[in-house]
Amino acid sequence: MDKIALAAGALYVIVLLRAGGTFAVGWLAGAGARRSRFAARTSSAKFRRAERAIQRWGAPVVAVSFLTVGFQTAANFLAGSMRMPLSRYLPALFVGGAAWALIYATVGFGVLKGLGRLFAEQTAFGVAGVVVLLLAVGGSVACRRRRAVAVPPSGDAVPDKS
């Protein structure tokens, strides 16, 4: 239990600094980010979805965003750029960050312990598991890149030649 508490504490500090820093960057950037070279990033579907959710639900979206992958950074940045008051943001950060740290500490230790046991007792299965995981990640990245190339940006419409 001491290892989990120490890991959860360390992860909590890390998530507070990272998410708080993302919020601060968003706060400083404000509306200027939408007029800069980063406008394409802040107008992506992920950012627009996060912005709509924050406008509708506010701080609970920030807290729940810590339970997602990819949406968390967008939610914290947009909360800052939308100038969410600290009195609403900080409780969401503390609650969401604590949930994130506990989940990653407990599940993380469980996965590491399981992998350690797998490699110690049946090395071939451990190596095969890592190979399958790497192939799945590589396939996912390749598939996303193909889709990104296949879909032209929304501003670059192809003229009709009829």
PyMOL commands that set and color helices and strands:
alter all, ss='L'
color gray80, all
select helices_A, chain A and resi 2-35+39-42+45-57+59-65+71-81+86-121+123-150
alter helices_A, ss='H'
color red, helices_A
deselect
rebuild
show_as cartoon
